[in-house]
Amino acid sequence: MNQNASPRSTWEWTPEPFDPPVQYAFIPEDSNCPGWPPDSAEEQEPPLVTCTEWRLRVNLKLGRGRQDIGIPYGTGCGGYRKGVSVGDDDCTSNIDLYDAASQVQLNNTEGRGVTLRITRDGHRIAYLSKKYMQFVGWDLPTAQRKAISPRLDARALGDVRGLDISPDGKFFAVSFSGNRPRLLITEFATGQTTTLQGFCAIIGMSRDAARIAAQRTCSGISEPSTVTILKRDGAVISERREGYSAESLSPDGQFLVDIQADPEDGDEYLVTRDVMTGRIIKKLKLQLLSEPSDAVGHVWLTDDEYIVEAEAPEGDGSFGYYRVNVHSGVSHRIRDLGLHPGNTVSLGSALIRD
């Protein structure tokens, strides 16, 4: 409704600059995304975007808590000013990100979840825009949004394999498989996109996208595959053809990390490899809990710490999130994240503390 109580035909979300950093994004556990086909027989063609359930979690204690930007959050929140509390209200808020697709329907039988990524400082995000039907990068403090992919139809969305942001938030990447595998690397400041042909998955980018870890084959991204290290212009500087699995590239571009289960002792290890040679540097036994759990890697917290989730065996819930030192293996529980922050979670790290 408009302010004069008259209906408006098309609702458009146009938020203004947004100050507090995003702690993490999540899809609620009580997700109510409708399945397909619907109960009504009148609908024959599925809409491409069926759900926009992503929420942004912000903690206004470390932000200015502006109330005048057209987003319903933190109303009445006292927050903190120069480290001193100026109010006792709850300053944690969840913001409905109405434009971010969380589920798409590729055809009458195939649906797919859509990821969202956050920079480590919590100020930039990347997602599939329902309004523009393309992936966009959004700088929250300035309210700038820039396209990081062309407009996509169902077939092109079916080929999307990954979405990533460089640790400094300067570069965004979207990867595609299919008949024309490629990486799209977009510099946010200029909006200029570079297409790197022949790579269908991105493992990670370093600062300034000076180094990019990618894969040429995508038959199974979780399986061992050739890992290629590229410069931003597409020049190959290393390629390990013997094949090994890699989960993420360190922010400084020096290491690849992976979580591996040892078939003999059943334990799980955090493995770091030299990015140029593939040589194993460290193989550290993960000791997150005294009880059995499955380790799931997420994102880098710092140059030295990687966030790992302790998942209950057989996918039966979570035991929490831990920051693990990739040099020593020492781990600490991240207290700001509960056991079940959401059905699907994408972590920033600006406000994650013990």
C-alpha positions in Angstrom: 0.0 0.0 0.0 1.1 3.6 -0.6 1.0 6.1 2.2 -2.4 7.3 1.1 -3.7 3.7 1.5 -4.2 3.2 -2.2 -2.8 0.0 -3.7 0.3 0.1 -5.9 0.6 -2.3 -8.7 4.3 -3.1 -8.4 6.2 -3.1 -5.1 9.9 -2.2 -5.5 12.4 -2.4 -2.7 14.9 0.4 -3.0 16.9 0.6 0.3 19.2 3.5 1.1 22.7 3.2 2.6 22.9 0.7 5.3 25.5 1.0 8.1 25.8 -2.0 10.4 27.9 -4.9 9.1 26.1 -8.2 8.4 27.1 -10.9 10.8 25.6 -13.7 8.7 22.8 -14.5 6.3 20.4 -17.4 6.8 17.3 -19.1 5.5 15.0 -19.8 8.5 14.6 -23.3 9.8 10.8 -22.9 9.5 11.2 -22.1 5.8 7.9 -22.1 4.0 9.1 -22.2 0.4 6.2 -23.8 -1.6 6.9 -26.9 -3.6 6.1 -27.5 -7.3 3.6 -28.2 -8.8 1.3 -26.1 -6.6 -2.0 -27.3 -5.3 -3.9 -25.2 -7.8 -4.1 -26.8 -11.2 -4.5 -23.3 -12.8 -0.8 -22.6 -12.6 0.9 -24.5 -15.4 4.3 -22.7 -15.9 6.5 -22.4 -12.8 7.9 -19.0 -11.9 11.7 -18.9 -12.2 12.1 -17.5 -8.7 9.9 -19.4 -6.3 11.3 -18.1 -2.9 13.2 -15.1 -1.5 13.8 -16.3 2.0 17.3 -15.0 2.7 17.6 -12.9 5.9 20.5 -10.7 7.0 21.5 -10.9 10.7 22.9 -7.6 12.0 24.0 -6.6 15.4 23.6 -2.8 15.9 25.8 -2.6 18.9 28.8 -2.2 16.5 27.0 0.0 14.0 25.3 3.4 14.0 21.9 1.9 13.9 20.3 4.3 11.4 16.5 4.1 11.4 15.7 6.2 8.4 16.7 4.0 5.5 13.4 2.3 4.7 14.4 -1.1 6.2 12.4 -2.4 9.2 15.1 -3.2 11.7 16.3 -2.2 15.1 13.5 0.3 15.8 14.1 1.7 19.3 17.4 0.0 19.6 19.7 1.9 21.9 22.9 0.2 20.9 26.3 1.5 21.9 28.1 4.8 21.4 31.9 4.9 21.9 31.7 1.6 23.8 29.1 2.8 26.3 25.5 1.4 26.2 22.9 3.9 25.6 19.9 1.6 25.8 18.8 -1.8 27.0 16.8 -2.9 24.0 17.8 -6.0 21.9 20.0 -4.7 19.2 20.1 -7.9 17.1 17.8 -7.8 14.1 16.9 -9.9 11.1 16.3 -8.1 7.8 14.2 -9.7 5.1 16.2 -9.5 1.9 13.2 -9.3 -0.4 15.2 -9.2 -3.7 17.5 -12.2 -3.0 16.4 -15.5 -4.6 16.7 -18.5 -2.3 15.0 -21.0 -4.5 14.5 -21.3 -8.3 12.4 -23.7 -10.4 14.3 -24.7 -13.5 11.5 -26.7 -15.0 8.3 -28.5 -13.8 10.3 -31.1 -11.9 13.7 -29.6 -10.9 14.1 -26.9 -8.2 17.4 -25.6 -6.8 18.6 -23.6 -3.9 20.5 -20.4 -4.6 23.5 -19.3 -2.5 24.3 -15.8 -1.1 27.8 -14.6 -0.2 29.1 -12.0 2.3 32.4 -10.2 2.6 34.5 -10.7 5.7 33.8 -7.2 6.8 30.1 -7.7 6.5 29.6 -4.7 4.2 29.1 -6.3 0.7 27.0 -9.2 -0.4 26.4 -11.1 -3.6 23.1 -12.8 -4.6 20.7 -13.6 -7.4 18.4 -10.6 -7.8 14.7 -11.5 -8.4 14.1 -8.0 -9.9 16.9 -8.1 -12.4 17.3 -11.9 -12.8 21.1 -11.7 -12.6 23.7 -12.0 -9.9 24.5 -8.7 -8.3 27.0 -7.3 -5.9 25.7 -4.8 -3.3 27.8 -2.4 -1.3 25.6 -1.8 1.8 27.1 1.4 3.1 26.7 3.2 -0.2 23.6 1.3 -1.5 25.4 0.6 -4.8 24.4 -2.5 -6.7 26.3 -3.7 -9.7 25.6 -6.6 -12.1 28.1 -9.4 -11.8 26.4 -11.7 -14.4 24.2 -11.2 -17.4 20.5 -11.8 -17.2 19.8 -15.5 -16.7 17.1 -17.8 -17.8 16.3 -21.2 -16.4 18.9 -22.9 -18.6 21.7 -20.5 -17.7 20.7 -20.8 -14.0 21.0 -24.6 -14.3 24.7 -24.1 -15.3 25.6 -21.9 -12.4 28.1 -23.7 -10.2 29.5 -21.1 -7.8 29.5 -17.6 -6.3 32.4 -16.0 -4.5 33.8 -12.6 -3.3 37.4 -11.8 -2.8 38.4 -11.3 0.9 38.7 -7.6 0.5 35.3 -7.3 -1.3 36.9 -5.8 -4.5 36.1 -8.7 -6.9 33.1 -10.9 -7.4 33.0 -14.2 -9.3 30.2 -16.4 -10.8 31.1 -19.8 -12.3 29.2 -21.7 -15.0 29.5 -25.3 -16.3 27.5 -26.7 -19.3 28.5 -26.4 -22.9 30.6 -23.2 -22.2 32.3 -23.4 -18.8 33.6 -20.1 -17.7 34.3 -17.8 -14.8 33.0 -14.2 -14.7 35.3 -12.0 -12.5 33.9 -8.5 -11.9 35.7 -5.6 -10.3 33.2 -3.8 -8.2 34.8 -0.4 -8.4 34.6 -0.3 -12.2 31.9 -2.8 -13.0 34.3 -4.4 -15.5 33.9 -8.1 -16.0 36.6 -10.5 -17.3 35.5 -13.9 -18.7 37.9 -16.8 -18.1 36.9 -19.6 -20.4 37.3 -23.3 -19.7 36.8 -23.2 -15.9 33.5 -24.3 -14.4 34.1 -24.0 -10.6 35.8 -21.5 -8.4 37.5 -22.7 -5.2 38.5 -19.2 -4.0 40.1 -15.8 -4.6 42.9 -14.0 -2.8 42.9 -10.3 -2.0 42.6 -8.2 -5.2 41.9 -11.5 -7.0 45.6 -11.7 -7.5 45.3 -15.5 -7.4 42.2 -17.5 -8.3 41.9 -21.2 -7.6 39.6 -22.9 -10.1 38.6 -26.3 -11.6 38.3 -27.3 -15.2 36.0 -30.2 -14.7 32.7 -30.3 -12.7 31.5 -33.9 -12.8 31.7 -33.8 -9.0 33.1 -30.7 -7.3 33.6 -32.5 -4.0 35.7 -35.2 -5.8 39.5 -34.8 -6.4 40.1 -32.9 -9.6 42.7 -30.8 -11.4 43.3 -27.6 -9.4 44.4 -24.6 -11.5 45.9 -21.4 -10.0 45.3 -18.3 -12.2 46.1 -14.7 -12.3 43.2 -12.3 -12.6 43.8 -11.9 -16.4 43.5 -15.7 -16.8 47.2 -16.6 -17.0 47.8 -20.0 -15.5 50.6 -20.0 -12.9 50.1 -23.5 -11.5 48.2 -26.6 -12.3 48.2 -29.9 -10.4 47.1 -32.6 -12.8 47.4 -35.5 -10.3 44.2 -34.4 -8.8 43.3 -33.7 -5.1 40.4 -32.1 -3.4 40.5 -28.5 -2.3 37.9 -26.6 -0.4 39.1 -23.0 -0.1 41.9 -20.6 -1.0 43.5 -18.6 1.9 43.0 -14.8 1.8 46.7 -14.3 1.1 46.7 -16.8 -1.8 49.4 -19.0 -0.2 47.4 -22.1 0.9 44.6 -24.4 -0.1 42.6 -26.1 2.6 40.5 -29.2 2.7 38.8 -31.3 5.3 39.6 -35.0 4.9 38.4 -38.1 6.7 41.0 -40.8 7.3 39.5 -44.2 6.3 41.7 -46.1 8.7 41.2 -44.2 12.0 37.9 -42.5 11.1 39.2 -39.1 12.3 38.9 -35.9 10.3 41.9 -33.7 9.4 42.4 -30.1 8.2 44.9 -30.3 5.3 46.8 -27.3 4.1 48.7 -27.4 0.8 51.1 -25.1 -0.9 49.1 -23.3 -3.6 51.9 -23.5 -6.2 53.1 -27.1 -5.7 50.2 -28.9 -4.1 52.6 -30.2 -1.4 50.9 -30.9 1.9 52.2 -28.4 4.5 50.1 -29.5 7.5 47.7 -32.3 8.3 46.0 -31.4 11.6 43.6 -33.7 13.4 40.4 -31.8 14.1 39.4 -32.0 17.8 36.2 -29.9 17.9 34.3 -32.1 20.3 34.8 -35.1 22.6 31.9 -36.8 20.7 31.8 -37.9 17.1 30.9 -35.2 14.5 31.3 -34.4 10.9 33.4 -31.3 10.1 32.1 -28.9 7.4 34.3 -26.0 6.2 32.8 -22.6 5.7 34.9 -19.4 5.3 38.2 -17.8 6.4 37.9 -15.7 9.6 41.5 -14.3 9.3 44.6 -15.2 7.3 45.3 -17.9 10.0 41.8 -19.1 11.0 39.2 -21.1 9.1 35.6 -21.5 10.3 34.5 -25.2 10.6 31.1 -26.4 11.7 30.7 -29.6 13.8 27.8 -31.3 12.2 26.0 -34.1 14.0 26.5 -37.6 12.4 24.1 -38.4 9.5 23.2 -34.7 9.2 21.1 -34.7 12.4 21.6 -31.1 13.4 24.7 -29.1 14.4 27.1 -28.9 17.3 28.2 -25.4 16.6 30.8 -23.4 14.7 34.6 -23.3 15.5 37.5 -21.1 14.4 40.4 -23.4 13.7 44.0 -22.2 13.5 45.4 -23.7 10.2 49.0 -23.7 11.6 48.4 -25.3 15.0 45.0 -27.0 14.8 43.8 -25.2 17.9 40.0 -24.6 17.8 37.7 -22.4 19.7 33.9 -22.3 19.7 32.3 -19.2 18.2 29.8 -18.2 20.8 28.0 -15.6 18.7 26.6 -18.4 16.5 24.1 -20.7 18.0 23.7 -24.4 17.2 21.0 -23.7 14.6 21.3 -20.2 13.2 19.2 -21.2 10.2 18.3 -23.9 7.7 21.1 -22.6 5.4 23.8 -20.2 6.5 26.3 -17.9 4.8 28.8 -16.4 7.2 30.4 -13.0 7.3 32.9 -12.5 10.0 33.0 -8.9 11.1 31.0 -9.5 14.3 31.9 -13.1 15.0 33.6 -13.3 18.4 34.0 -15.8 21.1 
